[in-house]
Amino acid sequence: MAATDKIFQHGTLGLLVPGLFDGTITAGELLTHGDTGIGTLDGLNGEVIIINGHAYQAREDGQVREIAADETLPFASVHFEKPDISAPIEATNQADFETQVVRDYRLRNVFAAIRIDGTFKTIKTRVAPRQQPPYKTLVQATATQPEFSGEHVQGTIVGYYAPQLFQGATVGGFHLHFLSQDHQLGGHLLGFEIEQAELKIQHFADFQVHLPIDNEAYLQEEFDNETIDHAINKAER
Ligand SMILES: [Zn+2]
């Protein structure tokens, strides 16, 4: 039986901040912990969107492709989908959406998976560019990133809301990715306007963090909370 009551996260957002971009879990293993989620590939190579048990990579050249089971990721969050809220949602932008959803579904101090399927008046994404070792920091690596946009796009937003307290372990607040139905547009979501869509929310009491304890660079790193907080606010919002 697939556990639908927890988020499984490999790595931390914080480990990306100093540039620990080596993949430390295979996509195949990751998908045994969830059928839906988000992440990035080895070398900070693009944005990962996991929907219905398939993992896709949005690349910096704008292409989207399915990820093979032996490819690796430094950071990803997944869960098995079983939403406890399903509601139609119309004509709202990202800022209003986030305020409403936190208020209406009591998310403030709760982990939640967010999924929105529908038609979007506008969608704006960005994609992290692939890095080569020796790796730069996250802020340096993401200083210039290709951005993509579409109008009247059908597709799916997937991602998470996490309590602010967990900033560093993950992104405190919303962290959402997008994949269009035709796989022509994807990435880390920068903004959207909903035309008509279905919102699904899954609340979680449990958040499982799985650390890359066989990775030498991870073992040696001395993390600094303040640097991590600033970098996440700069690179992930
Ligand atoms: Zn992202």
Boltz pocket constraint, residues with backbone or C-beta under 6 A from the ligand:
constraints:
  - pocket:
      binder: B
      contacts: [[A, 38], [A, 39], [A, 47], [A, 175], [A, 176], [A, 177], [A, 188], [A, 189], [A, 236]]
      max_distance: 6.0
